[in-house]
C-alpha cells in the first residue's frame, strides 16, 4: 500500500478519533516500514469488523441489569 492509500485508510478509519487520525497522519513520515506495515494491518483488519453490530451488542449487554446481590448487615 502506498502512502496516499494509507493516509486515506487512516482518514476513514472508524476506530480512530479525530486526534488519533491527526497523530498518525503526522507520524507517518517518521515511521519505519515495519511500523507502517503493522498500522496498515491493524486498520485493514478493523475495516472488516462490523462496528455497527459490535456497538449494538455492547449497548445491549450493558443495558442488561446485573443479578441482584445479597447484602448481609
trRosetta pair geometry for C-beta under 8 A, 3 or more apart (Angstrom, degrees):
i j d omega theta_ij theta_ji phi_ij phi_ji
1 5 4.6 -124 -170 93 92 128
1 6 5.3 113 127 -58 118 88
1 9 7.4 8 177 -18 151 142
1 40 5.5 166 42 -138 140 142
2 5 5.2 92 57 12 69 105
2 6 7.2 -137 102 -5 33 92
3 6 5.7 -58 -145 38 32 109
3 7 6.2 34 157 -21 66 105
3 28 6.9 117 -145 159 97 135
4 7 5.5 -52 -145 36 33 114
4 8 6.4 34 155 -19 64 104
5 8 5.7 -54 -151 36 32 112
5 9 6.4 37 148 -22 64 104
6 9 5.3 -48 -147 33 36 116
6 10 6.5 39 152 -19 65 101
6 28 6.9 146 111 -130 126 134
6 36 6.8 -27 -131 -168 164 102
6 39 7.4 67 -163 103 119 113
6 40 5.8 -70 -114 -90 107 101
7 10 5.7 -51 -150 35 32 112
7 11 6.3 34 151 -21 64 108
7 25 6.2 70 -135 -121 89 95
7 28 7.0 -52 -81 -41 86 172
8 11 5.5 -53 -145 36 33 115
8 12 6.4 11 163 -3 67 109
9 12 6.5 -68 -144 45 25 94
9 13 6.4 48 154 -54 62 97
9 40 6.9 64 87 -129 164 70
9 43 5.0 102 152 128 115 140
9 44 7.1 -32 -152 -68 140 70
9 47 7.8 -81 -149 -49 94 131
10 13 5.7 -37 -151 -5 30 121
10 16 6.8 -8 -165 29 69 165
10 21 5.6 135 156 -141 94 79
10 24 5.0 -157 -138 101 136 129
10 25 5.8 169 113 -66 150 84
10 28 7.9 -109 -29 -60 157 127
10 39 8.0 -1 -81 159 104 120
10 43 6.7 -70 -81 -115 54 159
11 21 6.3 86 -105 -158 42 129
11 25 7.7 57 -66 -75 81 126
13 16 4.4 53 96 13 123 108
13 21 7.0 176 49 -92 107 99
13 43 5.3 -75 -98 -142 126 106
13 46 6.4 41 -150 95 98 138
13 47 7.6 -91 -116 -68 68 85
14 46 7.0 -165 56 147 81 111
14 47 7.9 119 18 -103 100 55
14 51 5.2 -99 116 -29 146 169
15 43 7.5 -155 45 -118 118 65
15 46 4.6 -80 -10 -164 139 147
15 51 7.8 -151 -66 -96 78 132
16 20 4.0 -138 -162 95 92 121
16 21 4.9 118 127 -59 129 77
16 24 7.0 -64 -135 5 152 136
16 43 7.9 -14 -28 -109 119 105
17 20 4.6 97 48 7 74 103
17 21 7.1 -131 94 -6 39 85
18 21 5.8 -52 -152 32 30 113
18 22 6.6 29 152 -17 63 105
19 22 5.7 -54 -150 37 33 112
19 23 6.3 38 150 -23 65 105
20 23 5.4 -50 -147 34 34 116
20 24 6.3 27 158 -14 67 105
21 24 6.1 -59 -146 40 28 104
21 25 6.1 26 158 -16 65 111
22 25 5.9 -57 -143 40 27 110
22 26 6.2 23 158 -15 63 113
23 26 6.0 -68 -152 41 24 107
23 27 6.0 14 157 -15 65 116
24 27 5.6 -60 -137 42 31 108
24 28 6.5 56 159 -48 64 89
24 39 6.8 153 -149 -157 122 140
25 28 6.1 -28 -153 -5 29 118
26 29 7.9 -55 174 18 37 98
27 30 6.0 -76 -167 49 57 100
27 31 6.0 68 141 -47 86 104
28 31 5.6 -52 -145 13 33 119
28 36 7.1 72 -145 -107 78 104
31 35 4.3 -128 -169 92 102 125
31 36 5.0 127 117 -58 126 85
31 39 7.3 -26 -166 -4 163 139
32 35 4.8 91 56 8 75 107
32 36 7.1 -144 94 -7 36 89
33 36 5.6 -55 -142 37 32 111
33 37 6.2 35 159 -22 66 105
34 37 5.6 -52 -146 36 33 114
34 38 6.4 34 155 -20 65 104
35 38 5.8 -54 -150 35 31 110
35 39 6.4 31 153 -17 65 105
36 39 5.8 -54 -148 37 32 111
36 40 6.2 34 153 -19 65 107
37 40 5.7 -55 -148 38 29 114
37 41 6.3 34 152 -23 64 106
38 41 5.5 -51 -148 34 32 115
38 42 6.4 32 154 -19 65 104
39 42 5.8 -54 -148 35 31 110
39 43 6.3 20 158 -10 65 110
40 43 6.1 -62 -144 43 27 104
40 44 5.9 27 159 -20 65 113
41 44 5.9 -59 -143 38 24 110
41 45 6.3 22 159 -16 63 109
42 45 6.0 -60 -150 38 26 107
42 46 6.3 27 153 -23 63 109
43 46 5.5 -51 -145 34 33 116
43 47 6.8 42 153 -28 62 97
44 47 5.8 -47 -158 21 34 114
44 48 7.5 32 147 -19 59 101
45 48 5.8 -56 -164 27 41 114
45 49 7.4 45 145 -28 67 98
46 49 5.7 -45 -158 18 44 114
49 54 6.2 8 162 -30 107 143
50 53 4.2 30 115 20 115 116
50 54 6.4 149 90 -19 65 88
51 54 5.4 -57 -143 39 36 113
51 55 6.0 34 160 -19 71 105
52 55 6.1 -55 -148 36 26 108
52 56 6.4 27 153 -18 61 109
53 56 5.6 -57 -147 38 31 113
53 57 6.2 31 156 -18 67 107
54 57 5.8 -55 -147 37 28 110
54 58 6.3 32 153 -23 63 107
55 58 5.6 -52 -148 33 31 115
55 59 6.5 22 158 -12 65 106
56 59 6.3 -61 -149 40 27 103
56 60 6.3 28 154 -19 64 109
57 60 5.6 -57 -147 37 30 113
57 61 6.2 31 155 -22 65 107
58 61 5.8 -59 -151 34 28 110
58 62 6.5 13 159 -8 66 107
59 62 6.0 -55 -138 43 34 101
59 63 6.0 36 158 -24 64 111
60 63 5.8 -62 -148 37 27 113
60 64 7.1 38 152 -34 61 97
61 64 6.0 -46 -160 12 34 113
66 69 7.9 -11 128 -28 114 96
